[in-house]
Amino acid sequence: MKKLTLALAAALSLSTAQAADYVIDSKGAHASINFKIQHLGYSWLTGRFNDFKGNFSYDDSAPSAAKIMVTIDTDSIDSNHAERDKHLKSDDFLNVDDFPQAKFVSTKIVDKGNGMMDVMGDFTLHGVTKPITIEAKKIGEGKDPWGGYRAGFMGTTTIALKDYGIDYDLGPASQTVELELHVEGVKQ
């Protein structure tokens, strides 16, 4: 029994040691957080958050053990229209003066095979924290030309504005926001 316990402990420490820590490469523009919402039911309004940071821990042999944390500067919202961005930053929507950051912290990863996974976690926006699920896909990993090592993922999720206390009436077609995430991390 003692040998089995030691072998199990060694195996667990080995699998834990294989997980690598990554910093999301938002400075090099190799990551993005994009959004889209219907505009009056006639078209899509798209945009992004320009400033965010984060990190993740990932082991390809144990995707379910991954951990992710991302912080978004809400004042960096960019819909390619200055007046609209001013309105989105106001009390009607993000209220960036009172809520300068949004944050995602993973709580569970479900490996669905073939690089697909469900990333569950707590998303805080507008001072409200709710659980969300991001449908994610591993894009790839490997050495970069500068001697580093990178891993990339993409994911999508949809949130309801009212769930986060944002109740400005945009009409029935504009109640949810689709988020699209592209993440490339540099191994530390």
C-alpha positions as CSV (number, residue, x, y, z in Angstrom):
1,M,0.0,0.0,0.0
2,K,2.9,2.4,0.9
3,K,4.4,1.8,-2.6
4,L,1.1,2.5,-4.3
5,T,0.7,5.7,-2.3
6,L,4.2,6.8,-3.2
7,A,3.7,5.9,-6.9
8,L,0.4,7.8,-7.0
9,A,2.0,10.9,-5.3
10,A,4.9,10.8,-7.8
11,A,2.4,10.5,-10.8
12,L,0.4,13.4,-9.5
13,S,3.4,15.6,-9.0
14,L,4.7,14.7,-12.4
15,S,1.4,15.6,-14.1
16,T,1.2,18.9,-12.1
17,A,4.8,19.7,-13.1
18,Q,3.9,19.5,-16.8
19,A,1.4,22.3,-16.6
20,A,2.9,25.5,-18.0
21,D,2.1,29.1,-17.1
22,Y,1.4,31.6,-19.9
23,V,0.9,35.3,-20.1
24,I,-1.6,36.5,-22.7
25,D,0.2,38.4,-25.4
26,S,-2.2,41.4,-25.6
27,K,0.8,43.9,-26.0
28,G,1.9,42.3,-29.3
29,A,-1.7,42.3,-30.6
30,H,-1.8,38.5,-30.7
31,A,-5.0,38.4,-28.6
32,S,-8.3,40.1,-28.9
33,I,-11.7,40.4,-27.1
34,N,-14.4,41.2,-29.6
35,F,-18.1,41.7,-29.2
36,K,-21.2,42.0,-31.4
37,I,-24.7,42.9,-30.7
38,Q,-27.7,43.3,-33.0
39,H,-28.5,46.9,-34.0
40,L,-32.3,47.2,-34.0
41,G,-32.6,43.7,-35.5
42,Y,-31.3,45.0,-38.8
43,S,-27.6,44.5,-38.6
44,W,-24.7,43.8,-36.2
45,L,-22.7,46.4,-34.3
46,T,-19.2,45.1,-33.7
47,G,-16.3,46.2,-31.5
48,R,-13.6,45.2,-29.2
49,F,-11.8,46.0,-25.9
50,N,-8.3,47.3,-26.7
51,D,-6.8,46.9,-23.2
52,F,-6.8,43.7,-21.2
53,K,-4.4,41.3,-19.5
54,G,-4.4,37.8,-18.3
55,N,-2.7,34.5,-17.8
56,F,-3.4,30.9,-18.0
57,S,-2.0,27.5,-17.0
58,Y,-2.3,24.7,-19.5
59,D,-1.0,21.1,-20.0
60,D,-2.0,19.5,-23.2
61,S,-2.2,16.1,-21.5
62,A,-4.6,17.4,-18.9
63,P,-6.8,20.2,-20.4
64,S,-9.3,19.9,-17.6
65,A,-6.7,21.1,-15.1
66,A,-6.3,24.5,-16.9
67,K,-6.8,27.7,-15.1
68,I,-7.5,31.1,-16.7
69,M,-7.8,34.7,-15.5
70,V,-8.5,37.8,-17.7
71,T,-9.0,41.4,-16.6
72,I,-10.5,43.9,-19.1
73,D,-10.2,47.7,-19.0
74,T,-13.8,48.6,-19.7
75,D,-12.8,52.2,-20.7
76,S,-11.0,50.6,-23.7
77,I,-14.2,49.7,-25.5
78,D,-13.9,50.5,-29.2
79,S,-16.8,50.3,-31.6
80,N,-15.0,52.4,-34.2
81,H,-17.4,55.4,-33.5
82,A,-16.2,57.9,-30.8
83,E,-19.7,59.2,-29.9
84,R,-21.1,55.7,-29.5
85,D,-18.1,54.7,-27.4
86,K,-18.8,57.7,-25.1
87,H,-22.4,56.4,-24.7
88,L,-21.2,52.8,-24.1
89,K,-18.9,54.1,-21.4
90,S,-21.7,56.0,-19.7
91,D,-24.0,55.1,-16.9
92,D,-26.5,53.7,-19.5
93,F,-24.1,50.8,-20.2
94,L,-20.7,50.0,-18.8
95,N,-20.4,52.9,-16.3
96,V,-16.6,52.8,-16.6
97,D,-16.2,55.4,-13.8
98,D,-17.7,53.1,-11.2
99,F,-16.7,49.8,-12.9
100,P,-13.3,50.3,-14.6
101,Q,-12.7,46.6,-15.0
102,A,-14.5,43.4,-16.1
103,K,-12.9,40.1,-15.0
104,F,-13.1,36.4,-15.9
105,V,-11.8,33.6,-13.6
106,S,-12.2,30.0,-14.6
107,T,-13.7,27.6,-12.2
108,K,-13.9,24.4,-14.3
109,I,-12.7,23.1,-17.7
110,V,-14.5,20.3,-19.4
111,D,-12.3,18.5,-22.1
112,K,-14.6,17.6,-25.0
113,G,-11.8,16.0,-27.0
114,N,-10.1,17.1,-30.3
115,G,-9.0,20.4,-28.7
116,M,-12.6,21.4,-27.8
117,M,-13.5,22.4,-24.3
118,D,-16.1,24.2,-22.2
119,V,-14.5,26.8,-20.0
120,M,-16.7,27.6,-17.1
121,G,-16.0,30.6,-14.8
122,D,-17.2,33.7,-13.1
123,F,-17.5,36.8,-15.2
124,T,-17.8,40.1,-13.5
125,L,-19.2,43.1,-15.4
126,H,-20.8,46.3,-14.2
127,G,-20.3,45.1,-10.6
128,V,-22.2,41.9,-11.1
129,T,-20.6,38.4,-11.1
130,K,-22.3,35.6,-12.9
131,P,-21.2,32.1,-14.1
132,I,-20.7,31.8,-17.8
133,T,-19.5,29.0,-20.2
134,I,-17.1,29.7,-23.0
135,E,-17.0,27.2,-25.9
136,A,-13.3,27.1,-26.6
137,K,-11.0,25.4,-29.1
138,K,-7.2,25.0,-28.9
139,I,-5.7,26.5,-32.1
140,G,-2.2,25.2,-31.6
141,E,1.1,25.5,-29.6
142,G,4.8,25.5,-30.3
143,K,8.0,27.4,-30.5
144,D,8.0,31.0,-31.9
145,P,10.8,32.6,-34.0
146,W,12.1,34.5,-30.9
147,G,13.0,31.5,-28.8
148,G,9.8,31.4,-26.8
149,Y,6.9,29.0,-26.7
150,R,3.2,29.9,-27.4
151,A,-0.2,28.4,-27.1
152,G,-3.4,29.7,-28.7
153,F,-7.1,29.3,-28.2
154,M,-10.3,30.8,-29.3
155,G,-13.7,30.9,-27.7
156,T,-17.2,32.3,-27.8
157,T,-20.0,33.0,-25.3
158,T,-23.2,35.0,-25.1
159,I,-24.2,37.1,-22.2
160,A,-27.5,38.9,-21.5
161,L,-27.1,42.6,-20.6
162,K,-29.9,42.5,-18.0
163,D,-28.0,39.7,-16.1
164,Y,-25.3,42.4,-15.4
165,G,-27.7,45.2,-14.5
166,I,-27.5,46.9,-17.9
167,D,-31.1,47.6,-18.7
168,Y,-30.9,50.3,-21.3
169,D,-33.6,49.4,-23.8
170,L,-32.1,48.7,-27.2
171,G,-35.1,46.7,-28.4
172,P,-36.0,43.1,-28.3
173,A,-33.3,42.0,-30.9
174,S,-30.5,43.6,-28.8
175,Q,-30.8,41.8,-25.4
176,T,-27.6,39.7,-25.7
177,V,-24.0,40.3,-26.6
178,E,-21.8,37.7,-28.3
179,L,-18.2,37.7,-27.1
180,E,-15.5,36.2,-29.3
181,L,-12.1,35.7,-27.7
182,H,-8.8,35.0,-29.3
183,V,-6.0,34.2,-26.9
184,E,-2.3,33.6,-27.5
185,G,-0.1,33.1,-24.5
186,V,3.7,33.2,-24.1
187,K,5.1,30.5,-21.9
188,Q,6.8,31.9,-18.8
